[in-house]
Amino acid sequence: MKWNLRLAAANRGIWKASELQRMLAERGMVISAGKMSGLWSGQPNSVRLDELDVICAVLGCGVQELLLPEPDSVPAPEADDQQRKAAGQPPSVAPSVTPRPRSGRSLPPR
């Protein structure tokens, strides 16, 4: 997901992080300068859902304007065994787990 707060704010004539921070505080969302910097820079560490509600209320926007999906950044799934065989690769085999006896304990039932 791409965080798009800065553009959403700019579309509403808000050009400074301090201005948005003041507007958020008026709605009860008092945040530190460090957190505001993260929100404004596009790399927030975390955004709680209640904070997202306040941001949307202040900007008059929806979540879809703040969070933009980036499906191309998601890695593709590994090829399944059929595709591997067709490509001439050996099928993937999960390693087996063998329980080791511990002194004083019995092995689990099989």
C-alpha positions in Angstrom: 0.0 0.0 0.0 1.1 3.5 -0.7 0.4 6.2 1.9 -0.9 9.3 0.1 -1.6 11.8 2.8 0.5 14.6 1.4 -1.2 14.7 -1.9 -4.7 14.4 -0.3 -3.8 17.4 1.9 -2.4 19.4 -1.0 -5.6 18.8 -3.0 -7.4 20.6 -0.2 -4.9 23.5 0.0 -3.0 22.2 3.0 0.7 22.6 2.3 2.4 22.3 5.7 2.5 19.4 8.1 2.1 21.8 11.0 -1.1 23.2 9.6 -2.6 19.7 9.3 -1.3 18.8 12.8 -3.1 21.8 14.2 -6.3 20.8 12.4 -6.0 17.2 13.7 -5.5 18.6 17.2 -8.7 20.6 16.9 -10.5 17.3 16.3 -8.9 15.6 19.3 -6.0 13.9 17.6 -2.9 15.3 19.3 0.2 13.7 17.9 3.9 14.2 18.3 6.1 16.0 15.8 7.9 12.7 15.0 4.6 10.9 14.2 3.4 13.8 12.1 6.7 13.8 10.2 6.2 10.1 9.5 2.6 10.6 8.3 3.6 13.6 6.2 6.7 12.0 4.6 4.8 9.0 3.3 6.5 6.4 5.6 4.4 6.1 8.7 5.4 3.4 11.2 1.7 2.9 12.1 -1.7 4.4 11.6 -4.4 3.4 14.0 -8.0 3.1 12.7 -9.3 5.8 15.0 -6.5 8.1 13.7 -7.5 7.2 10.1 -11.1 8.3 10.9 -9.9 11.7 12.2 -7.6 12.2 9.2 -10.5 11.4 6.8 -12.9 13.7 8.7 -10.4 16.6 8.7 -9.6 16.2 5.0 -13.1 15.3 4.0 -11.9 12.3 2.1 -12.2 8.5 2.1 -9.7 5.8 3.0 -9.3 5.0 -0.7 -7.7 8.4 -1.3 -5.2 7.9 1.5 -4.2 4.3 0.9 -3.4 3.4 -2.7 -3.0 -0.3 -3.4 0.2 -1.5 -5.2 -0.5 -5.1 -6.3 2.6 -5.2 -8.5 4.8 -4.9 -5.4 3.4 -8.3 -4.0 5.7 -11.2 -4.9 4.2 -13.9 -7.1 3.4 -17.3 -5.6 5.9 -20.1 -6.1 5.2 -22.4 -8.9 3.3 -25.5 -7.8 4.6 -29.1 -8.3 2.8 -29.5 -11.7 4.4 -26.4 -13.1 7.8 -27.5 -11.7 7.6 -30.9 -13.4 6.6 -29.2 -16.7 9.6 -27.0 -16.4 11.9 -29.9 -15.6 12.5 -28.9 -12.0 12.2 -31.3 -9.1 9.0 -31.0 -7.0 9.3 -29.2 -3.7 9.3 -31.5 -0.8 8.9 -30.3 2.8 11.6 -31.7 5.1 10.3 -34.4 7.4 10.5 -33.9 11.1 11.7 -36.7 13.3 11.1 -36.3 17.0 14.1 -36.8 19.2 13.8 -38.5 22.5 14.5 -36.4 25.6 15.7 -37.9 28.8 12.8 -38.5 31.2 10.1 -38.0 28.6 8.3 -40.4 26.3 7.7 -39.8 22.6 4.2 -38.6 21.5 1.8 -41.2 20.2 2.0 -42.0 16.5 
